[in-house]
Amino acid sequence: MAYVVRKPGSNINEAAIMDFVAKQVAPYKKIRHVSFINSIPKSPAGKILRRELVSHALSSRSSKL
């Protein structure tokens, strides 16, 4: 899964991102899902808070069921 923060005024979609990545990586590394978010959650030290991204993915997955 990829989390993407769009630049202001950008209209890029999931298919464009998945197609771009598919051309760059091996077949087993292709992206299956894309989620657009407002900002990447980071700690005060600047590290990405992956547990928050995981909880976001699980909550969005359960809401679709």
PDB file as gemmi writes it, atoms N, CA and C in Angstrom:
CRYST1    1.000    1.000    1.000  90.00  90.00  90.00 P 1                      
ATOM      1  N   MET A   1       0.843  -1.171   0.000  1.00  0.00           N  
ATOM      2  CA  MET A   1       0.000   0.000   0.000  1.00  0.00           C  
ATOM      3  C   MET A   1       0.885   1.229   0.000  1.00  0.00           C  
ATOM      4  N   ALA A   2       0.452   2.237  -0.747  1.00  0.00           N  
ATOM      5  CA  ALA A   2       1.190   3.498  -0.798  1.00  0.00           C  
ATOM      6  C   ALA A   2       0.333   4.613  -0.237  1.00  0.00           C  
ATOM      7  N   TYR A   3       0.951   5.464   0.573  1.00  0.00           N  
ATOM      8  CA  TYR A   3       0.300   6.667   1.072  1.00  0.00           C  
ATOM      9  C   TYR A   3       0.902   7.840   0.324  1.00  0.00           C  
ATOM     10  N   VAL A   4       0.052   8.658  -0.275  1.00  0.00           N  
ATOM     11  CA  VAL A   4       0.507   9.750  -1.119  1.00  0.00           C  
ATOM     12  C   VAL A   4      -0.074  11.061  -0.609  1.00  0.00           C  
ATOM     13  N   VAL A   5       0.781  12.085  -0.536  1.00  0.00           N  
ATOM     14  CA  VAL A   5       0.346  13.440  -0.215  1.00  0.00           C  
ATOM     15  C   VAL A   5       0.415  14.224  -1.522  1.00  0.00           C  
ATOM     16  N   ARG A   6      -0.739  14.691  -1.968  1.00  0.00           N  
ATOM     17  CA  ARG A   6      -0.789  15.442  -3.226  1.00  0.00           C  
ATOM     18  C   ARG A   6      -0.285  16.869  -3.019  1.00  0.00           C  
ATOM     19  N   LYS A   7       0.372  17.396  -4.055  1.00  0.00           N  
ATOM     20  CA  LYS A   7       0.733  18.807  -4.054  1.00  0.00           C  
ATOM     21  C   LYS A   7      -0.528  19.613  -4.311  1.00  0.00           C  
ATOM     22  N   PRO A   8      -0.589  20.836  -3.815  1.00  0.00           N  
ATOM     23  CA  PRO A   8      -1.767  21.667  -4.089  1.00  0.00           C  
ATOM     24  C   PRO A   8      -1.982  21.846  -5.593  1.00  0.00           C  
ATOM     25  N   GLY A   9      -3.198  21.592  -6.029  1.00  0.00           N  
ATOM     26  CA  GLY A   9      -3.531  21.724  -7.446  1.00  0.00           C  
ATOM     27  C   GLY A   9      -3.284  20.470  -8.261  1.00  0.00           C  
ATOM     28  N   SER A  10      -2.733  19.439  -7.660  1.00  0.00           N  
ATOM     29  CA  SER A  10      -2.465  18.197  -8.386  1.00  0.00           C  
ATOM     30  C   SER A  10      -3.743  17.373  -8.507  1.00  0.00           C  
ATOM     31  N   ASN A  11      -3.896  16.716  -9.648  1.00  0.00           N  
ATOM     32  CA  ASN A  11      -5.060  15.862  -9.852  1.00  0.00           C  
ATOM     33  C   ASN A  11      -4.654  14.434 -10.223  1.00  0.00           C  
ATOM     34  N   ILE A  12      -3.511  13.997  -9.727  1.00  0.00           N  
ATOM     35  CA  ILE A  12      -3.027  12.642 -10.013  1.00  0.00           C  
ATOM     36  C   ILE A  12      -3.977  11.623  -9.368  1.00  0.00           C  
ATOM     37  N   ASN A  13      -4.148  10.492 -10.033  1.00  0.00           N  
ATOM     38  CA  ASN A  13      -5.066   9.475  -9.518  1.00  0.00           C  
ATOM     39  C   ASN A  13      -4.314   8.187  -9.185  1.00  0.00           C  
ATOM     40  N   GLU A  14      -5.045   7.232  -8.619  1.00  0.00           N  
ATOM     41  CA  GLU A  14      -4.446   5.966  -8.188  1.00  0.00           C  
ATOM     42  C   GLU A  14      -3.821   5.208  -9.346  1.00  0.00           C  
ATOM     43  N   ALA A  15      -4.517   5.157 -10.467  1.00  0.00           N  
ATOM     44  CA  ALA A  15      -4.030   4.396 -11.619  1.00  0.00           C  
ATOM     45  C   ALA A  15      -2.704   4.939 -12.132  1.00  0.00           C  
ATOM     46  N   ALA A  16      -2.548   6.244 -12.157  1.00  0.00           N  
ATOM     47  CA  ALA A  16      -1.297   6.844 -12.637  1.00  0.00           C  
ATOM     48  C   ALA A  16      -0.132   6.491 -11.723  1.00  0.00           C  
ATOM     49  N   ILE A  17      -0.373   6.508 -10.434  1.00  0.00           N  
ATOM     50  CA  ILE A  17       0.683   6.172  -9.476  1.00  0.00           C  
ATOM     51  C   ILE A  17       1.056   4.701  -9.591  1.00  0.00           C  
ATOM     52  N   MET A  18       0.050   3.834  -9.648  1.00  0.00           N  
ATOM     53  CA  MET A  18       0.317   2.397  -9.744  1.00  0.00           C  
ATOM     54  C   MET A  18       1.050   2.071 -11.043  1.00  0.00           C  
ATOM     55  N   ASP A  19       0.694   2.732 -12.139  1.00  0.00           N  
ATOM     56  CA  ASP A  19       1.354   2.495 -13.424  1.00  0.00           C  
ATOM     57  C   ASP A  19       2.807   2.951 -13.389  1.00  0.00           C  
ATOM     58  N   PHE A  20       3.060   4.124 -12.801  1.00  0.00           N  
ATOM     59  CA  PHE A  20       4.427   4.640 -12.697  1.00  0.00           C  
ATOM     60  C   PHE A  20       5.314   3.693 -11.890  1.00  0.00           C  
ATOM     61  N   VAL A  21       4.821   3.251 -10.749  1.00  0.00           N  
ATOM     62  CA  VAL A  21       5.609   2.363  -9.888  1.00  0.00           C  
ATOM     63  C   VAL A  21       5.826   1.012 -10.561  1.00  0.00           C  
ATOM     64  N   ALA A  22       4.817   0.512 -11.261  1.00  0.00           N  
ATOM     65  CA  ALA A  22       4.931  -0.793 -11.930  1.00  0.00           C  
ATOM     66  C   ALA A  22       6.049  -0.794 -12.967  1.00  0.00           C  
ATOM     67  N   LYS A  23       6.291   0.345 -13.607  1.00  0.00           N  
ATOM     68  CA  LYS A  23       7.366   0.435 -14.593  1.00  0.00           C  
ATOM     69  C   LYS A  23       8.745   0.472 -13.947  1.00  0.00           C  
ATOM     70  N   GLN A  24       8.812   0.855 -12.663  1.00  0.00           N  
ATOM     71  CA  GLN A  24      10.084   1.065 -11.988  1.00  0.00           C  
ATOM     72  C   GLN A  24      10.560  -0.128 -11.154  1.00  0.00           C  
ATOM     73  N   VAL A  25       9.648  -0.999 -10.732  1.00  0.00           N  
ATOM     74  CA  VAL A  25      10.004  -2.046  -9.775  1.00  0.00           C  
ATOM     75  C   VAL A  25       9.723  -3.439 -10.331  1.00  0.00           C  
ATOM     76  N   ALA A  26      10.203  -4.436  -9.600  1.00  0.00           N  
ATOM     77  CA  ALA A  26       9.961  -5.831  -9.959  1.00  0.00           C  
ATOM     78  C   ALA A  26       8.477  -6.151  -9.773  1.00  0.00           C  
ATOM     79  N   PRO A  27       7.954  -7.155 -10.486  1.00  0.00           N  
ATOM     80  CA  PRO A  27       6.517  -7.465 -10.402  1.00  0.00           C  
ATOM     81  C   PRO A  27       6.004  -7.746  -8.995  1.00  0.00           C  
ATOM     82  N   TYR A  28       6.798  -8.348  -8.147  1.00  0.00           N  
ATOM     83  CA  TYR A  28       6.312  -8.660  -6.803  1.00  0.00           C  
ATOM     84  C   TYR A  28       6.285  -7.436  -5.886  1.00  0.00           C  
ATOM     85  N   LYS A  29       6.863  -6.321  -6.319  1.00  0.00           N  
ATOM     86  CA  LYS A  29       6.871  -5.103  -5.518  1.00  0.00           C  
ATOM     87  C   LYS A  29       5.812  -4.099  -5.956  1.00  0.00           C  
ATOM     88  N   LYS A  30       4.980  -4.466  -6.903  1.00  0.00           N  
ATOM     89  CA  LYS A  30       3.969  -3.533  -7.398  1.00  0.00           C  
ATOM     90  C   LYS A  30       3.003  -3.124  -6.291  1.00  0.00           C  
ATOM     91  N   ILE A  31       2.510  -1.896  -6.397  1.00  0.00           N  
ATOM     92  CA  ILE A  31       1.560  -1.367  -5.425  1.00  0.00           C  
ATOM     93  C   ILE A  31       0.175  -1.891  -5.762  1.00  0.00           C  
ATOM     94  N   ARG A  32      -0.551  -2.324  -4.733  1.00  0.00           N  
ATOM     95  CA  ARG A  32      -1.907  -2.848  -4.936  1.00  0.00           C  
ATOM     96  C   ARG A  32      -2.972  -1.843  -4.522  1.00  0.00           C  
ATOM     97  N   HIS A  33      -2.635  -0.948  -3.583  1.00  0.00           N  
ATOM     98  CA  HIS A  33      -3.586   0.046  -3.085  1.00  0.00           C  
ATOM     99  C   HIS A  33      -2.877   1.382  -2.929  1.00  0.00           C  
ATOM    100  N   VAL A  34      -3.607   2.460  -3.179  1.00  0.00           N  
ATOM    101  CA  VAL A  34      -3.086   3.808  -2.985  1.00  0.00           C  
ATOM    102  C   VAL A  34      -4.082   4.566  -2.126  1.00  0.00           C  
ATOM    103  N   SER A  35      -3.572   5.270  -1.126  1.00  0.00           N  
ATOM    104  CA  SER A  35      -4.415   6.083  -0.263  1.00  0.00           C  
ATOM    105  C   SER A  35      -3.859   7.502  -0.232  1.00  0.00           C  
ATOM    106  N   PHE A  36      -4.723   8.476  -0.459  1.00  0.00           N  
ATOM    107  CA  PHE A  36      -4.316   9.874  -0.419  1.00  0.00           C  
ATOM    108  C   PHE A  36      -4.606  10.438   0.964  1.00  0.00           C  
ATOM    109  N   ILE A  37      -3.587  11.043   1.573  1.00  0.00           N  
ATOM    110  CA  ILE A  37      -3.729  11.614   2.915  1.00  0.00           C  
ATOM    111  C   ILE A  37      -3.223  13.054   2.891  1.00  0.00           C  
ATOM    112  N   ASN A  38      -3.588  13.817   3.925  1.00  0.00           N  
ATOM    113  CA  ASN A  38      -3.202  15.233   3.987  1.00  0.00           C  
ATOM    114  C   ASN A  38      -1.739  15.416   4.362  1.00  0.00           C  
ATOM    115  N   SER A  39      -1.228  14.574   5.262  1.00  0.00           N  
ATOM    116  CA  SER A  39       0.167  14.675   5.665  1.00  0.00           C  
ATOM    117  C   SER A  39       0.631  13.336   6.225  1.00  0.00           C  
ATOM    118  N   ILE A  40       1.931  13.100   6.121  1.00  0.00           N  
ATOM    119  CA  ILE A  40       2.538  11.895   6.664  1.00  0.00           C  
ATOM    120  C   ILE A  40       2.761  12.125   8.165  1.00  0.00           C  
ATOM    121  N   PRO A  41       2.244  11.232   9.023  1.00  0.00           N  
ATOM    122  CA  PRO A  41       2.455  11.427  10.467  1.00  0.00           C  
ATOM    123  C   PRO A  41       3.919  11.173  10.843  1.00  0.00           C  
ATOM    124  N   LYS A  42       4.499  12.144  11.539  1.00  0.00           N  
ATOM    125  CA  LYS A  42       5.902  12.039  11.936  1.00  0.00           C  
ATOM    126  C   LYS A  42       6.055  12.324  13.422  1.00  0.00           C  
ATOM    127  N   SER A  43       7.082  11.725  14.013  1.00  0.00           N  
ATOM    128  CA  SER A  43       7.411  11.963  15.424  1.00  0.00           C  
ATOM    129  C   SER A  43       8.164  13.291  15.521  1.00  0.00           C  
ATOM    130  N   PRO A  44       8.360  13.796  16.724  1.00  0.00           N  
ATOM    131  CA  PRO A  44       9.147  15.029  16.884  1.00  0.00           C  
ATOM    132  C   PRO A  44      10.578  14.904  16.335  1.00  0.00           C  
ATOM    133  N   ALA A  45      11.092  13.689  16.279  1.00  0.00           N  
ATOM    134  CA  ALA A  45      12.438  13.461  15.743  1.00  0.00           C  
ATOM    135  C   ALA A  45      12.436  13.404  14.216  1.00  0.00           C  
ATOM    136  N   GLY A  46      11.248  13.388  13.598  1.00  0.00           N  
ATOM    137  CA  GLY A  46      11.159  13.377  12.147  1.00  0.00           C  
ATOM    138  C   GLY A  46      10.961  12.002  11.534  1.00  0.00           C  
ATOM    139  N   LYS A  47      10.839  10.978  12.372  1.00  0.00           N  
ATOM    140  CA  LYS A  47      10.628   9.633  11.852  1.00  0.00           C  
ATOM    141  C   LYS A  47       9.154   9.426  11.523  1.00  0.00           C  
ATOM    142  N   ILE A  48       8.895   8.637  10.496  1.00  0.00           N  
ATOM    143  CA  ILE A  48       7.521   8.348  10.093  1.00  0.00           C  
ATOM    144  C   ILE A  48       6.891   7.395  11.102  1.00  0.00           C  
ATOM    145  N   LEU A  49       5.692   7.738  11.566  1.00  0.00           N  
ATOM    146  CA  LEU A  49       4.979   6.907  12.539  1.00  0.00           C  
ATOM    147  C   LEU A  49       4.175   5.839  11.788  1.00  0.00           C  
ATOM    148  N   ARG A  50       4.813   4.724  11.559  1.00  0.00           N  
ATOM    149  CA  ARG A  50       4.208   3.657  10.762  1.00  0.00           C  
ATOM    150  C   ARG A  50       3.002   3.043  11.447  1.00  0.00           C  
ATOM    151  N   ARG A  51       2.999   3.000  12.765  1.00  0.00           N  
ATOM    152  CA  ARG A  51       1.857   2.407  13.466  1.00  0.00           C  
ATOM    153  C   ARG A  51       0.586   3.209  13.205  1.00  0.00           C  
ATOM    154  N   GLU A  52       0.703   4.529  13.045  1.00  0.00           N  
ATOM    155  CA  GLU A  52      -0.466   5.346  12.721  1.00  0.00           C  
ATOM    156  C   GLU A  52      -0.951   5.068  11.298  1.00  0.00           C  
ATOM    157  N   LEU A  53      -0.022   4.825  10.381  1.00  0.00           N  
ATOM    158  CA  LEU A  53      -0.412   4.481   9.017  1.00  0.00           C  
ATOM    159  C   LEU A  53      -1.097   3.119   8.985  1.00  0.00           C  
ATOM    160  N   VAL A  54      -0.610   2.184   9.778  1.00  0.00           N  
ATOM    161  CA  VAL A  54      -1.229   0.858   9.846  1.00  0.00           C  
ATOM    162  C   VAL A  54      -2.626   0.963  10.420  1.00  0.00           C  
ATOM    163  N   SER A  55      -2.793   1.736  11.489  1.00  0.00           N  
ATOM    164  CA  SER A  55      -4.126   1.881  12.075  1.00  0.00           C  
ATOM    165  C   SER A  55      -5.068   2.591  11.108  1.00  0.00           C  
ATOM    166  N   HIS A  56      -4.554   3.530  10.321  1.00  0.00           N  
ATOM    167  CA  HIS A  56      -5.369   4.201   9.301  1.00  0.00           C  
ATOM    168  C   HIS A  56      -5.816   3.193   8.241  1.00  0.00           C  
ATOM    169  N   ALA A  57      -4.909   2.329   7.820  1.00  0.00           N  
ATOM    170  CA  ALA A  57      -5.252   1.324   6.800  1.00  0.00           C  
ATOM    171  C   ALA A  57      -6.287   0.342   7.328  1.00  0.00           C  
ATOM    172  N   LEU A  58      -6.124  -0.085   8.569  1.00  0.00           N  
ATOM    173  CA  LEU A  58      -7.082  -1.031   9.143  1.00  0.00           C  
ATOM    174  C   LEU A  58      -8.450  -0.398   9.341  1.00  0.00           C  
ATOM    175  N   SER A  59      -8.492   0.866   9.743  1.00  0.00           N  
ATOM    176  CA  SER A  59      -9.785   1.521   9.946  1.00  0.00           C  
ATOM    177  C   SER A  59     -10.476   1.787   8.606  1.00  0.00           C  
ATOM    178  N   SER A  60      -9.730   2.130   7.576  1.00  0.00           N  
ATOM    179  CA  SER A  60     -10.352   2.359   6.275  1.00  0.00           C  
ATOM    180  C   SER A  60     -10.799   1.044   5.649  1.00  0.00           C  
ATOM    181  N   ARG A  61     -10.087  -0.024   5.910  1.00  0.00           N  
ATOM    182  CA  ARG A  61     -10.466  -1.331   5.389  1.00  0.00           C  
ATOM    183  C   ARG A  61     -11.754  -1.831   6.055  1.00  0.00           C  
ATOM    184  N   SER A  62     -11.874  -1.641   7.371  1.00  0.00           N  
ATOM    185  CA  SER A  62     -13.062  -2.110   8.087  1.00  0.00           C  
ATOM    186  C   SER A  62     -14.283  -1.270   7.743  1.00  0.00           C  
ATOM    187  N   SER A  63     -14.097   0.014   7.406  1.00  0.00           N  
ATOM    188  CA  SER A  63     -15.233   0.838   7.038  1.00  0.00           C  
ATOM    189  C   SER A  63     -15.792   0.468   5.676  1.00  0.00           C  
ATOM    190  N   LYS A  64     -14.983  -0.155   4.824  1.00  0.00           N  
ATOM    191  CA  LYS A  64     -15.451  -0.563   3.497  1.00  0.00           C  
ATOM    192  C   LYS A  64     -16.235  -1.862   3.539  1.00  0.00           C  
ATOM    193  N   LEU A  65     -16.089  -2.638   4.630  1.00  0.00           N  
ATOM    194  CA  LEU A  65     -16.769  -3.918   4.713  1.00  0.00           C  
ATOM    195  C   LEU A  65     -18.219  -3.788   5.033  1.00  0.00           C  
TER     196      LEU A  65                                                      
END                                                                             
